[in-house]
Amino acid sequence: MAPYSLLVTRLQKALSVRQYHVASVLCQRAKVAMSHFEPNDYIRFDLLEKNINIVRKRLNRPLTLSEKIVYGHLDDPANQEIERGKTYLRLRPDRVAMQDATAQMAMLQFISSGLPKVAVPSTIHCDHLIEAQLGGEKDLRRAKDINQEVYNFLATAGAKYGVGFWRPGSGIIHQIILENYAYPGVLLIGTDSHTPNGGGLGGICIGVGGADAVDVMAGIPWELKCPKVIGVKLTGSLSGWTSPKDVILKVAGILTVKGGTGAIVEYHGPGIDSISCTGEGGGHVGWPAACAGPDGASMATICNMGAEIGATTSVFPYNHRMKKYLNKTGRADIAILADEFKDHLVPDPGCHYDQLIEINLSELKPHINGPFTPDLAHPVAEVGTVAEKEGWPVDIRVGLIGSCTNSSYEDMGRSAAVAKQALAHGLKCKSQFTITPGSEQIRATIERDGYAQILRDVGGIVLANACGPCIGQWDRKDIKKGEKNTIVTSYNRNFTGRNDANPETHAFVTSPEIVTALAIAGTLKFNPETDFLTGKDGKKFKLEAPDVDELPRAEFDPGQDTYQHPPKDSSGQRVDVSPTSQRLQLLEPFDKWDGKDLEDLQILIKVKGKCTTDHISAAGPWLKFRGHLDNISNNLLIGAINIENGKANSVRNAVTQEFGPVPDTARYYKKNGIRWVVIGDENYGEGSSREHAALEPRHLGGRAIITKSFARIHETNLKKQGLLPLTFADPADYNKIHPVDKLTIQGLKDFAPGKPLKCIIKHPNGTQETILLNHTFNETQIEWFRAGSALNRMKELQQ
């Protein structure tokens, strides 16, 4: 028999993993760590299997993959009531992930809970506070200086409470999770709406607010309304310029920004095994050897942008490409374990979907979505004509690639392959061009393999490993605010003003390779499938569709070590928050419900049209106040359009009759003891998971938000903070309420699940009318309201 060291060497070569993972394969087949950062926290596929079997016996039907993973994490699988779209499930997630902008409030709430340590593996990722200005290294140095107080708070809070800390420069939270923490069958929650990115590795990864994260970190079962399941059956195969991004751009066009609300989108079908085909060998029984399916990053792109259709999350079944990605990122032991439990990581034959969409990948064309909404889908071949017809600028000022949606090694490689062709003909980008690597590992690897230099040579600037312009962290200098212009990105969102705070920027979302081609051509009227460019020598040429490796042929270069382990003994660790800080503020408990109906509520604003969390609590320069509730409340609803005058950040003060900023008016009402309400339109609160959009109205005296419908995360966030998210029983009743009216909400003394509340509308002329308001509160959530917030209720239970 070969000596142990030789076996290790052979396994290491075969699996392409680091030695400590090989040792894990040899010695801990029954106990595989969720991550090598947490060697004593193990994957519990045995418990997943046990729970699935209990639920399958109870329901007596085939299960979707989504159901297997979700129900496999039930707190009480034997007795939990299960009905898709109706009942609330009590779940035990495996881990929590927080980005720095939302982690501040999450950790402040956890500190306020009084608990000594987190109950599940948790991490903080510093990616949101780095502003794109000059380039990677300079921007990172500037961010560390400007945000030193916040980074120190997060690092020390992580050390105190047992949370892993990824320093600034590590990369974007979702890419870090994909590389280190996501795995098939995991249930992960993250304080960012694009947490579903992890579905690219077969996990159920769900975006939540910070209060939800606190529940999980406190060891409390986490509540989620039992999701419906939308099946997307993929047939055919991708080819040419069509990429995985085009799948979700097409789905967004079909389902719209609210079509996935309350549902998990589950991809399946033979087309899965033809995405990102590179002809690399497969070899796993049951999977094609020559043209295997998408790698984790390609599927993650599709899952990531599922947030734009309001979906709870999205997921792909475990396949060979996931196994290969796990191996390449040093997690061969997890891949081997997943192989053993593969039947629980794919849907059952004959399972039922609440809605089924079929997309033939062979017929799918490259898409570009926008402007101003991510579900306005156009084929690339048609967008130029549509732009001219609509009066959108066709000249492209900036092309931007990267973001948590498209910043993998393959994404960078495909863009570099397009750029290399242009350089061969003496061309550079006509538009400005920026590149955002997804992680330090991606940055180091594309530097080593030459991709970064090619992208610089074509005119690009490589930014820091961070979110940057995708979330408004962009110190843009080439235009003035109010100047009409067009940008194209490989990002996920393109809401008004999101990237650069300019409401006249027309942002379009597409794949990295299409962004690169359009930035070279400089116009939306260019279609790389059919159109020619003119080289420096005057000769015409056509760009060829990129064909590159999905993963590096050599090992990933990990780059700099940017991870801080929490110490084993944190008893001496201090977490300081200065009482005079303008960036951080300890939380005070919200007031309890007084046991009475809510009478004579003043309408702060009646919102017209789309109102995302960007409208309710803007990002960009406001990110610096994410740890200071009072300061950030000065951006409350400043982007929402007031139906009374068609303006943003201009509402009538009902006492003075003067128009002024929304936050100022709210503060006036609070100071004078006037409780208020917001009236909203469809899908209110779509977009980011930021719970500040719920904390701010609660802090400034709001009591209820009444709309035609809510986005899932925002509705939950409002409940967590003791507000009443209510919907019109008849959506047409939205038109009965005027900004000058007052409202009384009755029935709170008998507040019960499924029982509508009454709303009396009092008009200035003395007339009244009564309408019904629906809600989705369950018994637990009603207790949150009565206690004043979910955190208050947690403290009551501790006592």
Steps between C-alpha positions, in 0.01 A plus 500: 500500500630846414605715797249758630704793366499352150125445519460861602718616211304292249166617634618859505604478136179325397267731688697824459454598864715607790646244733275568798197423284651172385560405862133578561400266215710221644418542867165673531269357239224489759583846632559759230540861607273763343812709442868465576464825696272315744646149527271400788168592336390207287263452209193310623379318191391220731254737671393640163425144382311415819280810477432451128387143564264616777344768280479279191310237701264768632432666165508174302615659176821573307692805621667779308865573581392822670265309727765243587747760619246728670300223669825322579580793732168507686518544874219247547450300179256258660247766605568807284196602297606515135301672228674685222430873500300493825659356812806637677789257539735497799846427364853441627743659249859376489672837497471880472692743277496880531647775283652801673222749424230276650723325756529821699130506588484121532787497749357800688176305537688187608691704760167639621368145545751437778605160366867399547576315172343415165336157490586417137806567281481863389717737298536871422624614157637851432393575144246786494692796640779522239434782253619465141707805419858451375564125489532194720793566735441874545128459556558225755751709697259793501211281616702354787583851616150647464322199649751411771247548781244271335751232403636501854149462640422207272835330563474531877131406507581195290781405736281555807201299379667225298449631147759457224617828348603551137701819481448771236656386173391139550234528235124505455309301762326273249816402314673428833205283603510314169872434537497402868161439658226402255447132432218275371221469753603791725238735644675835531352840576677825420431867568509585132232442238744327264578222746322262254831504309586187703228308316762459229653232724169331576420674828191685618649841577253771596534876545360642824513805723733529796229416756447163329875441517492579872233233553717238334818615675305483827404138438130579450312313224470728200157553345434497126170479320499162328617589149325406183730346239534633146667253268713623212565215260804556282529312171739532208847648539668839513723608215673802355452828684218365717610459863355382832415864579254494211301226671410721796459809281242303303332367817484855641323611184248218543431525874559875554639648822227347715421174321718291729374645829443229759658231285826317448608474136632152433693436177495152353496315173757375246612851407679536833769266377580715198554841655862620483605198295876502447554140400680414822466144619230404746529137589230479767247226449179647365656827381637575153876470480573734211248777548409515865283764660558844646768568754397640837571856393282480187207361693563752778455782247152373421409449866646835606276706276194303603475766769386734220179301450420503871576130548573368848803335341604290200676165482658248263523125564835351593698402191848435367588866457429565867725210590775641282463847653514357852815307411662806346426712807654247739185321614529153352381347826169683467467382139555139606240533774256662255548206265396264778181699569434602138142368499410767757668776298290465184120515452292183515366377165141610456516786751246781463576866431251779568600661172713364218702701250690336216793665324668348196862609536563425132257779410605746770670815374729744687291740705539843655248625756410856592504786551377577855365150570666158468199328342477714185652240269631560147703281266837668443420501129198725560597730787660767281184543296284505813730759659473733202122464500474568875750785502758319712862600433663241273858614562646306792694710749623216724506121490539328836567131563512315828262513800378204704308384193784469249848514648618141478814377330297397195326840483835680502638256244212545258537878515876473453447276196286769336747773595791302360336488156455876497862556604616273218339747259641805675178600675423606853170576670316807374315512832657517843541150639526369856567152639408378848649163605268302725757402759866521590535149362348603167715816488822313567416227250404731212818700565708182483325371189521829310129582480532815710775641280301436182204685649729790597655505153159541339441806718360356822561596862512212748314607813517360854355159585173650617147596397596847377276657232250214519365637829568867435855511638629686195662842506404566140664805338420475126148646519305752703192405699196536278694427180327241286730207418522122457712241679508121453591266785521134590330585831155396621309820574448816300250699702492876447817657641624175654850494350597868502214691671412661165131448414579558131746212472343229283653178634476174308584152635657227286781242501868596549595408144217710353600791726856471370392483135269800540768700685738435210237609246374784720135469400184306580447459126785248476407131481812283529319204344462677164680836494858580399760727657770687310856429610784750521610385155162593352392139450167377629482206739242324712546404864475129568304366796739431789594142581706474819563275798232505767764447769875567499712213372742551787380538858333823604749751638356585845671839508536673836365345819211726598308287753490559876404197711303578817715415805417197713494717811338840446433582865742794490380635166343849508256644248495877531234730359567864574192695614615787276558287191333610178539151347385268781220518754387247759132414467220597733195268520196608300184581697246225565152504349265682739217252452281744306394544142711740291290814472536808280816392324639775279609401151869584468506421128287322245754343268441490127639204303818302564640536850805282561713488813730739310213749499425438868859498630752605238848346487803672343625777734245393764679170555731671747207537743380138492610456864333822623123477490425865568742634240397261223134579567569831327467313169154356572298475179695778330479315167127419510267695272223685682173452313379842617758699304694246293823589680759309700577605858224758513193440718240722662523552876139456613546750784691782333369425147853560369680257268836368618731197503347169609741437794450854634124461487519162676719650772252786545217251545703293747592806706135603518367154582334446162508137390512444128455249219636450146279403205680301230444346159585152362797292620596760757855448632638295213876481464756490777451320832601816691297505820578869541198551273295356788703637792483860380120537481471330840763730651327813367153413627344293224243238603381336178579463130193434283556389140361302211772237555841453664832346408571203731809617687370849565167375633683278750738780598205728578343234722831444681514868598145519634338668200180386330548406132142486372352456153174624351244219490389672181803654321267764353464644853843654447315765300261581786776634723634853450810650661287744704289222657542348843473127568389292797593130508256293706502141620845485660358387836378185324799482264513142370646309203283521191262755652487829303525835673265792439623835379285810535594774253420846636481763228556872574136578411380284791391197298627151576522165328615160621725253317654166594872439534658155472816381671720190515584503872513170687480463879875547550507814286200645684704461818778701334252780437365494854852504649608784273749296293630147459806596705283624785310170489826304510600685817161431656542130437850503650364657816 
